[in-house]
Amino acid sequence: MASIKQCVVKRKGHQEKYDERKVYASVYSAALNCEYGEKKAERIASSAAKKVTVWVRKMKGCVDSYAIRKYIISQLKDADVALMYRTHLDLS
């Protein structure tokens, strides 16, 4: 998984380089919290991370982390993982 040059504007206003691994890790964690096995969690996370990276590459300049989060949720085909991903931020 490669990083690309686009940046992300985080919730507190600072910017950081986009990192596909962070998308993967957050979706993987959500899938594990749904009590899926590692292989299924890996498949879901890998698919989502690739889709998000393609989408971010099309953007010009920085992308708001909220927009990335919203896009991830829209791309998650598993309703349980989408719900877990959506509510995780509220719990942390």
C-alpha positions as MATLAB code, in Angstrom:
seq = 'MASIKQCVVKRKGHQEKYDERKVYASVYSAALNCEYGEKKAERIASSAAKKVTVWVRKMKGCVDSYAIRKYIISQLKDADVALMYRTHLDLS';
ca = [
       0.000    0.000    0.000;
       1.507    3.220   -1.092;
       1.142    6.710    0.229;
       0.350    9.467   -2.228;
       1.066   13.179   -2.201;
      -2.406   14.422   -1.315;
      -2.923   15.709    2.179;
      -5.697   15.249    4.693;
      -7.106   18.022    6.854;
      -7.732   16.411   10.213;
     -10.542   17.200   12.670;
      -8.392   19.602   14.682;
      -7.381   21.519   11.551;
      -3.835   20.279   11.016;
      -2.739   18.620    7.784;
      -0.935   15.383    7.202;
       0.035   13.290    4.217;
      -2.636   10.823    3.032;
      -1.770    7.285    4.108;
      -3.731    4.348    2.691;
      -2.521    2.211    5.589;
      -4.563    4.318    8.023;
      -7.724    3.710    6.006;
      -6.931    0.002    5.886;
      -6.263   -0.175    9.637;
      -9.441    1.647   10.611;
     -11.671   -0.510    8.395;
      -9.835   -3.672    9.467;
     -10.440   -2.752   13.111;
     -14.145   -2.150   12.446;
     -14.432   -5.546   10.754;
     -12.680   -7.296   13.644;
     -15.056   -5.559   16.056;
     -17.883   -7.202   14.097;
     -16.244  -10.484   15.126;
     -15.167  -11.338   11.592;
     -12.086  -13.462   11.124;
      -8.780  -11.964   10.061;
      -9.084  -13.048    6.411;
     -12.556  -11.532    5.966;
     -11.466   -8.356    7.775;
      -8.418   -8.148    5.479;
     -10.561   -8.502    2.344;
     -13.004   -5.815    3.463;
     -10.230   -3.431    4.537;
      -8.159   -3.962    1.400;
     -11.116   -3.323   -0.883;
     -12.126   -0.158    0.967;
      -8.565    1.203    1.146;
      -8.040    0.748   -2.597;
     -11.322    2.497   -3.442;
     -10.544    5.400   -1.134;
      -7.040    5.807   -2.547;
      -8.386    5.977   -6.111;
     -10.946    8.571   -4.986;
      -8.359   10.674   -3.087;
      -6.011   10.646   -6.101;
      -8.760   12.306   -8.153;
      -9.060   15.163   -5.652;
      -7.045   18.330   -6.025;
      -5.252   19.604   -2.958;
      -6.195   18.531    0.534;
      -9.165   16.377    1.440;
     -11.102   16.832    4.665;
     -10.957   13.761    6.925;
     -14.741   13.966    7.332;
     -15.160   13.619    3.544;
     -12.850   10.594    3.553;
     -14.794    9.038    6.419;
     -18.106    9.641    4.632;
     -16.706    8.120    1.424;
     -15.419    5.056    3.275;
     -18.861    4.460    4.786;
     -20.482    4.782    1.362;
     -18.099    2.165   -0.049;
     -18.517   -0.424    2.706;
     -20.927   -3.025    1.348;
     -21.124   -4.866    4.678;
     -23.782   -3.074    6.761;
     -22.339   -4.285   10.074;
     -18.852   -2.999    9.292;
     -20.282    0.294    8.011;
     -22.228    0.748   11.247;
     -19.197   -0.126   13.371;
     -16.993    2.224   11.352;
     -19.540    5.051   11.539;
     -20.024    4.779   15.300;
     -16.366    4.163   16.215;
     -15.483    7.859   16.035;
     -18.283    8.660   18.454;
     -16.835    6.207   20.970;
     -13.226    7.343   20.815;
];
